[in-house]
Amino acid sequence: MYAIVDISGKQFRAEEGLELKVPHQKEEEGKKISFDRVLLFDDGSDIKVGQPTVSGSAVEATVLEHGRDKKVPVFKKKRRKGYRVKNTHRQEFTLIRVENIKSGTSKKSSPKKSKDASNEGE
């Protein structure tokens, strides 16, 4: 069972027990966090695709730690002008462990016909 979830504008494949490195979240370490923007849910036999999200489904996770990634170089240059600038930055991240994936209760239902609507054509 897995789900594709949107976390801070990036999409991740979430499975129970899996640890994910996601963009920095404000919750403290050890706290529970829930993401409700589930784009796709697969339980092994049925796949639910959201339009844009699967209603009623959520991914619950625990915040393990906060950190900073490796340095990313940023180089700017304008040719023939003698302008060169080299900077670096370290992107902040949050390490989470997926604890539970709640399935959506959205099922496609056919429109119900009322007795009055069926008698209108007669």
Phi and psi restraints in degrees (range 20) as a CNS / XPLOR table:
assign (resid 1 and name C) (resid 2 and name N)
       (resid 2 and name CA) (resid 2 and name C) 1.0 -147.6 20.0 2
assign (resid 2 and name N) (resid 2 and name CA)
       (resid 2 and name C) (resid 3 and name N) 1.0 168.2 20.0 2
assign (resid 2 and name C) (resid 3 and name N)
       (resid 3 and name CA) (resid 3 and name C) 1.0 -144.3 20.0 2
assign (resid 3 and name N) (resid 3 and name CA)
       (resid 3 and name C) (resid 4 and name N) 1.0 147.1 20.0 2
assign (resid 3 and name C) (resid 4 and name N)
       (resid 4 and name CA) (resid 4 and name C) 1.0 -98.7 20.0 2
assign (resid 4 and name N) (resid 4 and name CA)
       (resid 4 and name C) (resid 5 and name N) 1.0 119.7 20.0 2
assign (resid 4 and name C) (resid 5 and name N)
       (resid 5 and name CA) (resid 5 and name C) 1.0 -124.3 20.0 2
assign (resid 5 and name N) (resid 5 and name CA)
       (resid 5 and name C) (resid 6 and name N) 1.0 143.8 20.0 2
assign (resid 5 and name C) (resid 6 and name N)
       (resid 6 and name CA) (resid 6 and name C) 1.0 -95.5 20.0 2
assign (resid 6 and name N) (resid 6 and name CA)
       (resid 6 and name C) (resid 7 and name N) 1.0 115.9 20.0 2
assign (resid 6 and name C) (resid 7 and name N)
       (resid 7 and name CA) (resid 7 and name C) 1.0 -122.3 20.0 2
assign (resid 7 and name N) (resid 7 and name CA)
       (resid 7 and name C) (resid 8 and name N) 1.0 113.2 20.0 2
assign (resid 7 and name C) (resid 8 and name N)
       (resid 8 and name CA) (resid 8 and name C) 1.0 53.5 20.0 2
assign (resid 8 and name N) (resid 8 and name CA)
       (resid 8 and name C) (resid 9 and name N) 1.0 40.8 20.0 2
assign (resid 8 and name C) (resid 9 and name N)
       (resid 9 and name CA) (resid 9 and name C) 1.0 85.3 20.0 2
assign (resid 9 and name N) (resid 9 and name CA)
       (resid 9 and name C) (resid 10 and name N) 1.0 0.1 20.0 2
assign (resid 9 and name C) (resid 10 and name N)
       (resid 10 and name CA) (resid 10 and name C) 1.0 -118.7 20.0 2
assign (resid 10 and name N) (resid 10 and name CA)
       (resid 10 and name C) (resid 11 and name N) 1.0 148.1 20.0 2
assign (resid 10 and name C) (resid 11 and name N)
       (resid 11 and name CA) (resid 11 and name C) 1.0 -101.2 20.0 2
assign (resid 11 and name N) (resid 11 and name CA)
       (resid 11 and name C) (resid 12 and name N) 1.0 135.2 20.0 2
assign (resid 11 and name C) (resid 12 and name N)
       (resid 12 and name CA) (resid 12 and name C) 1.0 -131.1 20.0 2
assign (resid 12 and name N) (resid 12 and name CA)
       (resid 12 and name C) (resid 13 and name N) 1.0 146.5 20.0 2
assign (resid 12 and name C) (resid 13 and name N)
       (resid 13 and name CA) (resid 13 and name C) 1.0 -91.5 20.0 2
assign (resid 13 and name N) (resid 13 and name CA)
       (resid 13 and name C) (resid 14 and name N) 1.0 117.5 20.0 2
assign (resid 13 and name C) (resid 14 and name N)
       (resid 14 and name CA) (resid 14 and name C) 1.0 -109.7 20.0 2
assign (resid 14 and name N) (resid 14 and name CA)
       (resid 14 and name C) (resid 15 and name N) 1.0 128.4 20.0 2
assign (resid 14 and name C) (resid 15 and name N)
       (resid 15 and name CA) (resid 15 and name C) 1.0 -126.7 20.0 2
assign (resid 15 and name N) (resid 15 and name CA)
       (resid 15 and name C) (resid 16 and name N) 1.0 152.9 20.0 2
assign (resid 15 and name C) (resid 16 and name N)
       (resid 16 and name CA) (resid 16 and name C) 1.0 -62.8 20.0 2
assign (resid 16 and name N) (resid 16 and name CA)
       (resid 16 and name C) (resid 17 and name N) 1.0 133.6 20.0 2
assign (resid 16 and name C) (resid 17 and name N)
       (resid 17 and name CA) (resid 17 and name C) 1.0 86.3 20.0 2
assign (resid 17 and name N) (resid 17 and name CA)
       (resid 17 and name C) (resid 18 and name N) 1.0 -7.6 20.0 2
assign (resid 17 and name C) (resid 18 and name N)
       (resid 18 and name CA) (resid 18 and name C) 1.0 -82.1 20.0 2
assign (resid 18 and name N) (resid 18 and name CA)
       (resid 18 and name C) (resid 19 and name N) 1.0 140.5 20.0 2
assign (resid 18 and name C) (resid 19 and name N)
       (resid 19 and name CA) (resid 19 and name C) 1.0 -99.6 20.0 2
assign (resid 19 and name N) (resid 19 and name CA)
       (resid 19 and name C) (resid 20 and name N) 1.0 131.6 20.0 2
assign (resid 19 and name C) (resid 20 and name N)
       (resid 20 and name CA) (resid 20 and name C) 1.0 -122.5 20.0 2
assign (resid 20 and name N) (resid 20 and name CA)
       (resid 20 and name C) (resid 21 and name N) 1.0 142.3 20.0 2
assign (resid 20 and name C) (resid 21 and name N)
       (resid 21 and name CA) (resid 21 and name C) 1.0 -100.8 20.0 2
assign (resid 21 and name N) (resid 21 and name CA)
       (resid 21 and name C) (resid 22 and name N) 1.0 104.5 20.0 2
assign (resid 21 and name C) (resid 22 and name N)
       (resid 22 and name CA) (resid 22 and name C) 1.0 -112.0 20.0 2
assign (resid 22 and name N) (resid 22 and name CA)
       (resid 22 and name C) (resid 23 and name N) 1.0 164.1 20.0 2
assign (resid 22 and name C) (resid 23 and name N)
       (resid 23 and name CA) (resid 23 and name C) 1.0 -56.3 20.0 2
assign (resid 23 and name N) (resid 23 and name CA)
       (resid 23 and name C) (resid 24 and name N) 1.0 154.2 20.0 2
assign (resid 23 and name C) (resid 24 and name N)
       (resid 24 and name CA) (resid 24 and name C) 1.0 -52.4 20.0 2
assign (resid 24 and name N) (resid 24 and name CA)
       (resid 24 and name C) (resid 25 and name N) 1.0 130.1 20.0 2
assign (resid 24 and name C) (resid 25 and name N)
       (resid 25 and name CA) (resid 25 and name C) 1.0 -112.4 20.0 2
assign (resid 25 and name N) (resid 25 and name CA)
       (resid 25 and name C) (resid 26 and name N) 1.0 154.5 20.0 2
assign (resid 25 and name C) (resid 26 and name N)
       (resid 26 and name CA) (resid 26 and name C) 1.0 -84.4 20.0 2
assign (resid 26 and name N) (resid 26 and name CA)
       (resid 26 and name C) (resid 27 and name N) 1.0 -11.7 20.0 2
assign (resid 26 and name C) (resid 27 and name N)
       (resid 27 and name CA) (resid 27 and name C) 1.0 -68.8 20.0 2
assign (resid 27 and name N) (resid 27 and name CA)
       (resid 27 and name C) (resid 28 and name N) 1.0 152.2 20.0 2
assign (resid 27 and name C) (resid 28 and name N)
       (resid 28 and name CA) (resid 28 and name C) 1.0 -79.4 20.0 2
assign (resid 28 and name N) (resid 28 and name CA)
       (resid 28 and name C) (resid 29 and name N) 1.0 162.6 20.0 2
assign (resid 28 and name C) (resid 29 and name N)
       (resid 29 and name CA) (resid 29 and name C) 1.0 -64.2 20.0 2
assign (resid 29 and name N) (resid 29 and name CA)
       (resid 29 and name C) (resid 30 and name N) 1.0 137.5 20.0 2
assign (resid 29 and name C) (resid 30 and name N)
       (resid 30 and name CA) (resid 30 and name C) 1.0 91.5 20.0 2
assign (resid 30 and name N) (resid 30 and name CA)
       (resid 30 and name C) (resid 31 and name N) 1.0 -10.9 20.0 2
assign (resid 30 and name C) (resid 31 and name N)
       (resid 31 and name CA) (resid 31 and name C) 1.0 -82.8 20.0 2
assign (resid 31 and name N) (resid 31 and name CA)
       (resid 31 and name C) (resid 32 and name N) 1.0 154.7 20.0 2
assign (resid 31 and name C) (resid 32 and name N)
       (resid 32 and name CA) (resid 32 and name C) 1.0 -86.4 20.0 2
assign (resid 32 and name N) (resid 32 and name CA)
       (resid 32 and name C) (resid 33 and name N) 1.0 145.6 20.0 2
assign (resid 32 and name C) (resid 33 and name N)
       (resid 33 and name CA) (resid 33 and name C) 1.0 -139.2 20.0 2
assign (resid 33 and name N) (resid 33 and name CA)
       (resid 33 and name C) (resid 34 and name N) 1.0 145.9 20.0 2
assign (resid 33 and name C) (resid 34 and name N)
       (resid 34 and name CA) (resid 34 and name C) 1.0 -127.1 20.0 2
assign (resid 34 and name N) (resid 34 and name CA)
       (resid 34 and name C) (resid 35 and name N) 1.0 136.2 20.0 2
assign (resid 34 and name C) (resid 35 and name N)
       (resid 35 and name CA) (resid 35 and name C) 1.0 -116.5 20.0 2
assign (resid 35 and name N) (resid 35 and name CA)
       (resid 35 and name C) (resid 36 and name N) 1.0 121.4 20.0 2
assign (resid 35 and name C) (resid 36 and name N)
       (resid 36 and name CA) (resid 36 and name C) 1.0 -104.7 20.0 2
assign (resid 36 and name N) (resid 36 and name CA)
       (resid 36 and name C) (resid 37 and name N) 1.0 -0.3 20.0 2
assign (resid 36 and name C) (resid 37 and name N)
       (resid 37 and name CA) (resid 37 and name C) 1.0 -88.9 20.0 2
assign (resid 37 and name N) (resid 37 and name CA)
       (resid 37 and name C) (resid 38 and name N) 1.0 72.2 20.0 2
assign (resid 37 and name C) (resid 38 and name N)
       (resid 38 and name CA) (resid 38 and name C) 1.0 -90.5 20.0 2
assign (resid 38 and name N) (resid 38 and name CA)
       (resid 38 and name C) (resid 39 and name N) 1.0 120.5 20.0 2
assign (resid 38 and name C) (resid 39 and name N)
       (resid 39 and name CA) (resid 39 and name C) 1.0 -90.0 20.0 2
assign (resid 39 and name N) (resid 39 and name CA)
       (resid 39 and name C) (resid 40 and name N) 1.0 -29.7 20.0 2
assign (resid 39 and name C) (resid 40 and name N)
       (resid 40 and name CA) (resid 40 and name C) 1.0 -149.6 20.0 2
assign (resid 40 and name N) (resid 40 and name CA)
       (resid 40 and name C) (resid 41 and name N) 1.0 142.1 20.0 2
assign (resid 40 and name C) (resid 41 and name N)
       (resid 41 and name CA) (resid 41 and name C) 1.0 -133.1 20.0 2
assign (resid 41 and name N) (resid 41 and name CA)
       (resid 41 and name C) (resid 42 and name N) 1.0 129.0 20.0 2
assign (resid 41 and name C) (resid 42 and name N)
       (resid 42 and name CA) (resid 42 and name C) 1.0 -128.4 20.0 2
assign (resid 42 and name N) (resid 42 and name CA)
       (resid 42 and name C) (resid 43 and name N) 1.0 119.8 20.0 2
assign (resid 42 and name C) (resid 43 and name N)
       (resid 43 and name CA) (resid 43 and name C) 1.0 -104.0 20.0 2
assign (resid 43 and name N) (resid 43 and name CA)
       (resid 43 and name C) (resid 44 and name N) 1.0 13.1 20.0 2
assign (resid 43 and name C) (resid 44 and name N)
       (resid 44 and name CA) (resid 44 and name C) 1.0 100.9 20.0 2
assign (resid 44 and name N) (resid 44 and name CA)
       (resid 44 and name C) (resid 45 and name N) 1.0 -33.8 20.0 2
assign (resid 44 and name C) (resid 45 and name N)
       (resid 45 and name CA) (resid 45 and name C) 1.0 -116.1 20.0 2
assign (resid 45 and name N) (resid 45 and name CA)
       (resid 45 and name C) (resid 46 and name N) 1.0 -25.7 20.0 2
assign (resid 45 and name C) (resid 46 and name N)
       (resid 46 and name CA) (resid 46 and name C) 1.0 -134.7 20.0 2
assign (resid 46 and name N) (resid 46 and name CA)
       (resid 46 and name C) (resid 47 and name N) 1.0 137.5 20.0 2
assign (resid 46 and name C) (resid 47 and name N)
       (resid 47 and name CA) (resid 47 and name C) 1.0 -112.5 20.0 2
assign (resid 47 and name N) (resid 47 and name CA)
       (resid 47 and name C) (resid 48 and name N) 1.0 127.5 20.0 2
assign (resid 47 and name C) (resid 48 and name N)
       (resid 48 and name CA) (resid 48 and name C) 1.0 -111.6 20.0 2
assign (resid 48 and name N) (resid 48 and name CA)
       (resid 48 and name C) (resid 49 and name N) 1.0 122.4 20.0 2
assign (resid 48 and name C) (resid 49 and name N)
       (resid 49 and name CA) (resid 49 and name C) 1.0 -108.2 20.0 2
assign (resid 49 and name N) (resid 49 and name CA)
       (resid 49 and name C) (resid 50 and name N) 1.0 128.0 20.0 2
assign (resid 49 and name C) (resid 50 and name N)
       (resid 50 and name CA) (resid 50 and name C) 1.0 -81.3 20.0 2
assign (resid 50 and name N) (resid 50 and name CA)
       (resid 50 and name C) (resid 51 and name N) 1.0 158.0 20.0 2
assign (resid 50 and name C) (resid 51 and name N)
       (resid 51 and name CA) (resid 51 and name C) 1.0 -133.4 20.0 2
assign (resid 51 and name N) (resid 51 and name CA)
       (resid 51 and name C) (resid 52 and name N) 1.0 75.1 20.0 2
assign (resid 51 and name C) (resid 52 and name N)
       (resid 52 and name CA) (resid 52 and name C) 1.0 -89.4 20.0 2
assign (resid 52 and name N) (resid 52 and name CA)
       (resid 52 and name C) (resid 53 and name N) 1.0 -17.7 20.0 2
assign (resid 52 and name C) (resid 53 and name N)
       (resid 53 and name CA) (resid 53 and name C) 1.0 -124.8 20.0 2
assign (resid 53 and name N) (resid 53 and name CA)
       (resid 53 and name C) (resid 54 and name N) 1.0 160.8 20.0 2
assign (resid 53 and name C) (resid 54 and name N)
       (resid 54 and name CA) (resid 54 and name C) 1.0 -86.0 20.0 2
assign (resid 54 and name N) (resid 54 and name CA)
       (resid 54 and name C) (resid 55 and name N) 1.0 115.7 20.0 2
assign (resid 54 and name C) (resid 55 and name N)
       (resid 55 and name CA) (resid 55 and name C) 1.0 -71.7 20.0 2
assign (resid 55 and name N) (resid 55 and name CA)
       (resid 55 and name C) (resid 56 and name N) 1.0 141.1 20.0 2
assign (resid 55 and name C) (resid 56 and name N)
       (resid 56 and name CA) (resid 56 and name C) 1.0 84.8 20.0 2
assign (resid 56 and name N) (resid 56 and name CA)
       (resid 56 and name C) (resid 57 and name N) 1.0 -5.1 20.0 2
assign (resid 56 and name C) (resid 57 and name N)
       (resid 57 and name CA) (resid 57 and name C) 1.0 -102.6 20.0 2
assign (resid 57 and name N) (resid 57 and name CA)
       (resid 57 and name C) (resid 58 and name N) 1.0 153.5 20.0 2
assign (resid 57 and name C) (resid 58 and name N)
       (resid 58 and name CA) (resid 58 and name C) 1.0 -155.9 20.0 2
assign (resid 58 and name N) (resid 58 and name CA)
       (resid 58 and name C) (resid 59 and name N) 1.0 157.0 20.0 2
assign (resid 58 and name C) (resid 59 and name N)
       (resid 59 and name CA) (resid 59 and name C) 1.0 -115.5 20.0 2
assign (resid 59 and name N) (resid 59 and name CA)
       (resid 59 and name C) (resid 60 and name N) 1.0 122.4 20.0 2
assign (resid 59 and name C) (resid 60 and name N)
       (resid 60 and name CA) (resid 60 and name C) 1.0 -103.1 20.0 2
assign (resid 60 and name N) (resid 60 and name CA)
       (resid 60 and name C) (resid 61 and name N) 1.0 135.9 20.0 2
assign (resid 60 and name C) (resid 61 and name N)
       (resid 61 and name CA) (resid 61 and name C) 1.0 -142.7 20.0 2
assign (resid 61 and name N) (resid 61 and name CA)
       (resid 61 and name C) (resid 62 and name N) 1.0 164.4 20.0 2
assign (resid 61 and name C) (resid 62 and name N)
       (resid 62 and name CA) (resid 62 and name C) 1.0 -115.3 20.0 2
assign (resid 62 and name N) (resid 62 and name CA)
       (resid 62 and name C) (resid 63 and name N) 1.0 135.2 20.0 2
assign (resid 62 and name C) (resid 63 and name N)
       (resid 63 and name CA) (resid 63 and name C) 1.0 -78.0 20.0 2
assign (resid 63 and name N) (resid 63 and name CA)
       (resid 63 and name C) (resid 64 and name N) 1.0 121.1 20.0 2
assign (resid 63 and name C) (resid 64 and name N)
       (resid 64 and name CA) (resid 64 and name C) 1.0 -91.0 20.0 2
assign (resid 64 and name N) (resid 64 and name CA)
       (resid 64 and name C) (resid 65 and name N) 1.0 -50.1 20.0 2
assign (resid 64 and name C) (resid 65 and name N)
       (resid 65 and name CA) (resid 65 and name C) 1.0 -162.2 20.0 2
assign (resid 65 and name N) (resid 65 and name CA)
       (resid 65 and name C) (resid 66 and name N) 1.0 163.6 20.0 2
assign (resid 65 and name C) (resid 66 and name N)
       (resid 66 and name CA) (resid 66 and name C) 1.0 -112.1 20.0 2
assign (resid 66 and name N) (resid 66 and name CA)
       (resid 66 and name C) (resid 67 and name N) 1.0 149.6 20.0 2
assign (resid 66 and name C) (resid 67 and name N)
       (resid 67 and name CA) (resid 67 and name C) 1.0 -163.1 20.0 2
assign (resid 67 and name N) (resid 67 and name CA)
       (resid 67 and name C) (resid 68 and name N) 1.0 -172.7 20.0 2
assign (resid 67 and name C) (resid 68 and name N)
       (resid 68 and name CA) (resid 68 and name C) 1.0 -130.5 20.0 2
assign (resid 68 and name N) (resid 68 and name CA)
       (resid 68 and name C) (resid 69 and name N) 1.0 137.1 20.0 2
assign (resid 68 and name C) (resid 69 and name N)
       (resid 69 and name CA) (resid 69 and name C) 1.0 -73.4 20.0 2
assign (resid 69 and name N) (resid 69 and name CA)
       (resid 69 and name C) (resid 70 and name N) 1.0 -177.0 20.0 2
assign (resid 69 and name C) (resid 70 and name N)
       (resid 70 and name CA) (resid 70 and name C) 1.0 -66.4 20.0 2
assign (resid 70 and name N) (resid 70 and name CA)
       (resid 70 and name C) (resid 71 and name N) 1.0 161.6 20.0 2
assign (resid 70 and name C) (resid 71 and name N)
       (resid 71 and name CA) (resid 71 and name C) 1.0 -67.5 20.0 2
assign (resid 71 and name N) (resid 71 and name CA)
       (resid 71 and name C) (resid 72 and name N) 1.0 138.3 20.0 2
assign (resid 71 and name C) (resid 72 and name N)
       (resid 72 and name CA) (resid 72 and name C) 1.0 -113.9 20.0 2
assign (resid 72 and name N) (resid 72 and name CA)
       (resid 72 and name C) (resid 73 and name N) 1.0 120.3 20.0 2
assign (resid 72 and name C) (resid 73 and name N)
       (resid 73 and name CA) (resid 73 and name C) 1.0 -75.0 20.0 2
assign (resid 73 and name N) (resid 73 and name CA)
       (resid 73 and name C) (resid 74 and name N) 1.0 142.7 20.0 2
assign (resid 73 and name C) (resid 74 and name N)
       (resid 74 and name CA) (resid 74 and name C) 1.0 -124.2 20.0 2
assign (resid 74 and name N) (resid 74 and name CA)
       (resid 74 and name C) (resid 75 and name N) 1.0 116.3 20.0 2
assign (resid 74 and name C) (resid 75 and name N)
       (resid 75 and name CA) (resid 75 and name C) 1.0 -122.4 20.0 2
assign (resid 75 and name N) (resid 75 and name CA)
       (resid 75 and name C) (resid 76 and name N) 1.0 126.6 20.0 2
assign (resid 75 and name C) (resid 76 and name N)
       (resid 76 and name CA) (resid 76 and name C) 1.0 -119.1 20.0 2
assign (resid 76 and name N) (resid 76 and name CA)
       (resid 76 and name C) (resid 77 and name N) 1.0 140.5 20.0 2
assign (resid 76 and name C) (resid 77 and name N)
       (resid 77 and name CA) (resid 77 and name C) 1.0 -151.9 20.0 2
assign (resid 77 and name N) (resid 77 and name CA)
       (resid 77 and name C) (resid 78 and name N) 1.0 140.8 20.0 2
assign (resid 77 and name C) (resid 78 and name N)
       (resid 78 and name CA) (resid 78 and name C) 1.0 -118.2 20.0 2
assign (resid 78 and name N) (resid 78 and name CA)
       (resid 78 and name C) (resid 79 and name N) 1.0 118.1 20.0 2
assign (resid 78 and name C) (resid 79 and name N)
       (resid 79 and name CA) (resid 79 and name C) 1.0 -66.3 20.0 2
assign (resid 79 and name N) (resid 79 and name CA)
       (resid 79 and name C) (resid 80 and name N) 1.0 146.9 20.0 2
assign (resid 79 and name C) (resid 80 and name N)
       (resid 80 and name CA) (resid 80 and name C) 1.0 62.0 20.0 2
assign (resid 80 and name N) (resid 80 and name CA)
       (resid 80 and name C) (resid 81 and name N) 1.0 13.5 20.0 2
assign (resid 80 and name C) (resid 81 and name N)
       (resid 81 and name CA) (resid 81 and name C) 1.0 -115.7 20.0 2
assign (resid 81 and name N) (resid 81 and name CA)
       (resid 81 and name C) (resid 82 and name N) 1.0 -8.3 20.0 2
assign (resid 81 and name C) (resid 82 and name N)
       (resid 82 and name CA) (resid 82 and name C) 1.0 75.8 20.0 2
assign (resid 82 and name N) (resid 82 and name CA)
       (resid 82 and name C) (resid 83 and name N) 1.0 16.7 20.0 2
assign (resid 82 and name C) (resid 83 and name N)
       (resid 83 and name CA) (resid 83 and name C) 1.0 -99.5 20.0 2
assign (resid 83 and name N) (resid 83 and name CA)
       (resid 83 and name C) (resid 84 and name N) 1.0 113.9 20.0 2
assign (resid 83 and name C) (resid 84 and name N)
       (resid 84 and name CA) (resid 84 and name C) 1.0 -140.4 20.0 2
assign (resid 84 and name N) (resid 84 and name CA)
       (resid 84 and name C) (resid 85 and name N) 1.0 129.7 20.0 2
assign (resid 84 and name C) (resid 85 and name N)
       (resid 85 and name CA) (resid 85 and name C) 1.0 -133.6 20.0 2
assign (resid 85 and name N) (resid 85 and name CA)
       (resid 85 and name C) (resid 86 and name N) 1.0 128.9 20.0 2
assign (resid 85 and name C) (resid 86 and name N)
       (resid 86 and name CA) (resid 86 and name C) 1.0 -120.1 20.0 2
assign (resid 86 and name N) (resid 86 and name CA)
       (resid 86 and name C) (resid 87 and name N) 1.0 120.9 20.0 2
assign (resid 86 and name C) (resid 87 and name N)
       (resid 87 and name CA) (resid 87 and name C) 1.0 -127.9 20.0 2
assign (resid 87 and name N) (resid 87 and name CA)
       (resid 87 and name C) (resid 88 and name N) 1.0 167.3 20.0 2
assign (resid 87 and name C) (resid 88 and name N)
       (resid 88 and name CA) (resid 88 and name C) 1.0 -137.8 20.0 2
assign (resid 88 and name N) (resid 88 and name CA)
       (resid 88 and name C) (resid 89 and name N) 1.0 160.0 20.0 2
assign (resid 88 and name C) (resid 89 and name N)
       (resid 89 and name CA) (resid 89 and name C) 1.0 -149.5 20.0 2
assign (resid 89 and name N) (resid 89 and name CA)
       (resid 89 and name C) (resid 90 and name N) 1.0 161.5 20.0 2
assign (resid 89 and name C) (resid 90 and name N)
       (resid 90 and name CA) (resid 90 and name C) 1.0 -121.9 20.0 2
assign (resid 90 and name N) (resid 90 and name CA)
       (resid 90 and name C) (resid 91 and name N) 1.0 121.2 20.0 2
assign (resid 90 and name C) (resid 91 and name N)
       (resid 91 and name CA) (resid 91 and name C) 1.0 -78.9 20.0 2
assign (resid 91 and name N) (resid 91 and name CA)
       (resid 91 and name C) (resid 92 and name N) 1.0 134.8 20.0 2
assign (resid 91 and name C) (resid 92 and name N)
       (resid 92 and name CA) (resid 92 and name C) 1.0 -81.0 20.0 2
assign (resid 92 and name N) (resid 92 and name CA)
       (resid 92 and name C) (resid 93 and name N) 1.0 146.1 20.0 2
assign (resid 92 and name C) (resid 93 and name N)
       (resid 93 and name CA) (resid 93 and name C) 1.0 -141.1 20.0 2
assign (resid 93 and name N) (resid 93 and name CA)
       (resid 93 and name C) (resid 94 and name N) 1.0 167.4 20.0 2
assign (resid 93 and name C) (resid 94 and name N)
       (resid 94 and name CA) (resid 94 and name C) 1.0 -127.5 20.0 2
assign (resid 94 and name N) (resid 94 and name CA)
       (resid 94 and name C) (resid 95 and name N) 1.0 130.9 20.0 2
assign (resid 94 and name C) (resid 95 and name N)
       (resid 95 and name CA) (resid 95 and name C) 1.0 -94.7 20.0 2
assign (resid 95 and name N) (resid 95 and name CA)
       (resid 95 and name C) (resid 96 and name N) 1.0 122.6 20.0 2
assign (resid 95 and name C) (resid 96 and name N)
       (resid 96 and name CA) (resid 96 and name C) 1.0 -123.5 20.0 2
assign (resid 96 and name N) (resid 96 and name CA)
       (resid 96 and name C) (resid 97 and name N) 1.0 155.7 20.0 2
assign (resid 96 and name C) (resid 97 and name N)
       (resid 97 and name CA) (resid 97 and name C) 1.0 -116.6 20.0 2
assign (resid 97 and name N) (resid 97 and name CA)
       (resid 97 and name C) (resid 98 and name N) 1.0 125.0 20.0 2
assign (resid 97 and name C) (resid 98 and name N)
       (resid 98 and name CA) (resid 98 and name C) 1.0 -74.4 20.0 2
assign (resid 98 and name N) (resid 98 and name CA)
       (resid 98 and name C) (resid 99 and name N) 1.0 121.7 20.0 2
assign (resid 98 and name C) (resid 99 and name N)
       (resid 99 and name CA) (resid 99 and name C) 1.0 -96.6 20.0 2
assign (resid 99 and name N) (resid 99 and name CA)
       (resid 99 and name C) (resid 100 and name N) 1.0 -42.1 20.0 2
assign (resid 99 and name C) (resid 100 and name N)
       (resid 100 and name CA) (resid 100 and name C) 1.0 -151.9 20.0 2
assign (resid 100 and name N) (resid 100 and name CA)
       (resid 100 and name C) (resid 101 and name N) 1.0 145.7 20.0 2
assign (resid 100 and name C) (resid 101 and name N)
       (resid 101 and name CA) (resid 101 and name C) 1.0 -121.0 20.0 2
assign (resid 101 and name N) (resid 101 and name CA)
       (resid 101 and name C) (resid 102 and name N) 1.0 114.3 20.0 2
assign (resid 101 and name C) (resid 102 and name N)
       (resid 102 and name CA) (resid 102 and name C) 1.0 -86.1 20.0 2
assign (resid 102 and name N) (resid 102 and name CA)
       (resid 102 and name C) (resid 103 and name N) 1.0 130.8 20.0 2
assign (resid 102 and name C) (resid 103 and name N)
       (resid 103 and name CA) (resid 103 and name C) 1.0 -80.7 20.0 2
assign (resid 103 and name N) (resid 103 and name CA)
       (resid 103 and name C) (resid 104 and name N) 1.0 150.7 20.0 2
assign (resid 103 and name C) (resid 104 and name N)
       (resid 104 and name CA) (resid 104 and name C) 1.0 -77.6 20.0 2
assign (resid 104 and name N) (resid 104 and name CA)
       (resid 104 and name C) (resid 105 and name N) 1.0 147.2 20.0 2
assign (resid 104 and name C) (resid 105 and name N)
       (resid 105 and name CA) (resid 105 and name C) 1.0 -96.8 20.0 2
assign (resid 105 and name N) (resid 105 and name CA)
       (resid 105 and name C) (resid 106 and name N) 1.0 11.3 20.0 2
assign (resid 105 and name C) (resid 106 and name N)
       (resid 106 and name CA) (resid 106 and name C) 1.0 -79.3 20.0 2
assign (resid 106 and name N) (resid 106 and name CA)
       (resid 106 and name C) (resid 107 and name N) 1.0 115.8 20.0 2
assign (resid 106 and name C) (resid 107 and name N)
       (resid 107 and name CA) (resid 107 and name C) 1.0 -120.9 20.0 2
assign (resid 107 and name N) (resid 107 and name CA)
       (resid 107 and name C) (resid 108 and name N) 1.0 141.7 20.0 2
assign (resid 107 and name C) (resid 108 and name N)
       (resid 108 and name CA) (resid 108 and name C) 1.0 -71.9 20.0 2
assign (resid 108 and name N) (resid 108 and name CA)
       (resid 108 and name C) (resid 109 and name N) 1.0 127.0 20.0 2
assign (resid 108 and name C) (resid 109 and name N)
       (resid 109 and name CA) (resid 109 and name C) 1.0 -121.7 20.0 2
assign (resid 109 and name N) (resid 109 and name CA)
       (resid 109 and name C) (resid 110 and name N) 1.0 141.9 20.0 2
assign (resid 109 and name C) (resid 110 and name N)
       (resid 110 and name CA) (resid 110 and name C) 1.0 -76.8 20.0 2
assign (resid 110 and name N) (resid 110 and name CA)
       (resid 110 and name C) (resid 111 and name N) 1.0 148.9 20.0 2
assign (resid 110 and name C) (resid 111 and name N)
       (resid 111 and name CA) (resid 111 and name C) 1.0 -64.0 20.0 2
assign (resid 111 and name N) (resid 111 and name CA)
       (resid 111 and name C) (resid 112 and name N) 1.0 135.8 20.0 2
assign (resid 111 and name C) (resid 112 and name N)
       (resid 112 and name CA) (resid 112 and name C) 1.0 -81.5 20.0 2
assign (resid 112 and name N) (resid 112 and name CA)
       (resid 112 and name C) (resid 113 and name N) 1.0 136.1 20.0 2
assign (resid 112 and name C) (resid 113 and name N)
       (resid 113 and name CA) (resid 113 and name C) 1.0 -95.5 20.0 2
assign (resid 113 and name N) (resid 113 and name CA)
       (resid 113 and name C) (resid 114 and name N) 1.0 132.2 20.0 2
assign (resid 113 and name C) (resid 114 and name N)
       (resid 114 and name CA) (resid 114 and name C) 1.0 -88.9 20.0 2
assign (resid 114 and name N) (resid 114 and name CA)
       (resid 114 and name C) (resid 115 and name N) 1.0 161.7 20.0 2
assign (resid 114 and name C) (resid 115 and name N)
       (resid 115 and name CA) (resid 115 and name C) 1.0 -65.2 20.0 2
assign (resid 115 and name N) (resid 115 and name CA)
       (resid 115 and name C) (resid 116 and name N) 1.0 -34.4 20.0 2
assign (resid 115 and name C) (resid 116 and name N)
       (resid 116 and name CA) (resid 116 and name C) 1.0 -67.1 20.0 2
assign (resid 116 and name N) (resid 116 and name CA)
       (resid 116 and name C) (resid 117 and name N) 1.0 -38.1 20.0 2
assign (resid 116 and name C) (resid 117 and name N)
       (resid 117 and name CA) (resid 117 and name C) 1.0 -69.2 20.0 2
assign (resid 117 and name N) (resid 117 and name CA)
       (resid 117 and name C) (resid 118 and name N) 1.0 -33.1 20.0 2
assign (resid 117 and name C) (resid 118 and name N)
       (resid 118 and name CA) (resid 118 and name C) 1.0 -75.8 20.0 2
assign (resid 118 and name N) (resid 118 and name CA)
       (resid 118 and name C) (resid 119 and name N) 1.0 -22.0 20.0 2
assign (resid 118 and name C) (resid 119 and name N)
       (resid 119 and name CA) (resid 119 and name C) 1.0 -91.5 20.0 2
assign (resid 119 and name N) (resid 119 and name CA)
       (resid 119 and name C) (resid 120 and name N) 1.0 -7.6 20.0 2
assign (resid 119 and name C) (resid 120 and name N)
       (resid 120 and name CA) (resid 120 and name C) 1.0 -68.0 20.0 2
assign (resid 120 and name N) (resid 120 and name CA)
       (resid 120 and name C) (resid 121 and name N) 1.0 -30.7 20.0 2
assign (resid 120 and name C) (resid 121 and name N)
       (resid 121 and name CA) (resid 121 and name C) 1.0 -76.6 20.0 2
assign (resid 121 and name N) (resid 121 and name CA)
       (resid 121 and name C) (resid 122 and name N) 1.0 -12.3 20.0 2
